[in-house]
Amino acid sequence: VEKVAFKDRKVYINKTQYFTSVSKEVWEYKVGGYQVLKKWLSDRKGRKLNLEDLKTYLKIIKAIDETIKLQSELTKFNLSEG
């Protein structure tokens, strides 16, 4: 991982390598004040990602996407009514 950047639904880890089909909403998703996808890659700067790292990152992308969808569904319910 050299330089982490997001552009046109792509998450770049250097000038030529990137993950595709990542929505802006997923890229910007935060937990505990941290932008999850950016933080995960930034923590690995200077390292070469192996196959397990790549699989893990793709799982994180999918998990965030599913979380956003579920959160959207939950907001449809009025939880203040008993």
C-alpha positions as a Python dict, from the first residue, in 0.01 Angstrom:
ca = {
    (1, 'V'): (0, 0, 0),
    (2, 'E'): (151, 330, -110),
    (3, 'K'): (-105, 607, -141),
    (4, 'V'): (-470, 554, -51),
    (5, 'A'): (-721, 746, -263),
    (6, 'F'): (-1083, 724, -379),
    (7, 'K'): (-1199, 834, -724),
    (8, 'D'): (-1474, 724, -961),
    (9, 'R'): (-1589, 432, -742),
    (10, 'K'): (-1231, 301, -715),
    (11, 'V'): (-1017, 269, -402),
    (12, 'Y'): (-655, 310, -506),
    (13, 'I'): (-371, 156, -308),
    (14, 'N'): (-106, 292, -546),
    (15, 'K'): (-97, 456, -891),
    (16, 'T'): (-204, 145, -1081),
    (17, 'Q'): (-383, -92, -840),
    (18, 'Y'): (-730, -44, -702),
    (19, 'F'): (-1054, -200, -582),
    (20, 'T'): (-1354, -131, -807),
    (21, 'S'): (-1727, -77, -760),
    (22, 'V'): (-1701, 92, -420),
    (23, 'S'): (-1974, 349, -365),
    (24, 'K'): (-1892, 685, -213),
    (25, 'E'): (-2127, 602, 74),
    (26, 'V'): (-1934, 283, 153),
    (27, 'W'): (-1598, 463, 119),
    (28, 'E'): (-1707, 740, 358),
    (29, 'Y'): (-1866, 507, 618),
    (30, 'K'): (-1732, 577, 966),
    (31, 'V'): (-1717, 383, 1291),
    (32, 'G'): (-1587, 553, 1604),
    (33, 'G'): (-1495, 859, 1401),
    (34, 'Y'): (-1273, 660, 1163),
    (35, 'Q'): (-1336, 614, 793),
    (36, 'V'): (-1321, 233, 798),
    (37, 'L'): (-1189, 151, 450),
    (38, 'K'): (-932, 430, 446),
    (39, 'K'): (-811, 348, 799),
    (40, 'W'): (-770, -22, 723),
    (41, 'L'): (-550, 51, 422),
    (42, 'S'): (-361, 334, 592),
    (43, 'D'): (-268, 97, 873),
    (44, 'R'): (-99, -121, 609),
    (45, 'K'): (99, 151, 430),
    (46, 'G'): (438, 27, 317),
    (47, 'R'): (318, -334, 314),
    (48, 'K'): (237, -554, 19),
    (49, 'L'): (-114, -695, 53),
    (50, 'N'): (-134, -1073, 29),
    (51, 'L'): (-432, -1277, -89),
    (52, 'E'): (-581, -1299, 261),
    (53, 'D'): (-553, -921, 300),
    (54, 'L'): (-736, -871, -31),
    (55, 'K'): (-1011, -1114, 68),
    (56, 'T'): (-1049, -944, 405),
    (57, 'Y'): (-1076, -599, 249),
    (58, 'L'): (-1342, -720, 5),
    (59, 'K'): (-1536, -871, 298),
    (60, 'I'): (-1517, -538, 481),
    (61, 'I'): (-1652, -357, 173),
    (62, 'K'): (-1942, -603, 151),
    (63, 'A'): (-2013, -583, 525),
    (64, 'I'): (-2027, -203, 517),
    (65, 'D'): (-2254, -211, 211),
    (66, 'E'): (-2491, -454, 386),
    (67, 'T'): (-2481, -248, 707),
    (68, 'I'): (-2580, 67, 518),
    (69, 'K'): (-2870, -119, 355),
    (70, 'L'): (-2990, -255, 691),
    (71, 'Q'): (-2961, 85, 858),
    (72, 'S'): (-3168, 232, 577),
    (73, 'E'): (-3436, -35, 628),
    (74, 'L'): (-3441, 21, 1005),
    (75, 'T'): (-3503, 393, 968),
    (76, 'K'): (-3834, 305, 800),
    (77, 'F'): (-3966, 182, 1134),
    (78, 'N'): (-4090, 426, 1395),
    (79, 'L'): (-3928, 282, 1704),
    (80, 'S'): (-4082, 541, 1936),
    (81, 'E'): (-4425, 378, 1912),
    (82, 'G'): (-4485, 82, 2136),
}
